[in-house]
Amino acid sequence: MPKQKTNSGSKKRFALTGTGKIKRKHAYHSHILTKKTKKRKRNLCSTGLVESANLASVKSLLAMK
């Protein structure tokens, strides 16, 4: 059986933490930033974790078991 390939877009967007959780970046922080408040932009800067509902699909994109 051949190995499963990792999705190229996913490996650029997600990262694994030391404990095995998957980090992600927030959306809406790339353009049209003038109308967004400083607080909103600051909170979008930080990373978050992938929710449990989406964990299985992200793991399959990253070719994890």
Sequence and secondary structure as in RCSB ss.txt:
>XXXX:A:sequence
MPKQKTNSGSKKRFALTGTGKIKRKHAYHSHILTKKTKKRKRNLCSTGLVESANLASVKSLLAMK
>XXXX:A:secstr
       HHHHHH EE TTS EEE  SS SS  TTS HHHHHHHHS EE  HHHHHHHHHHTT  
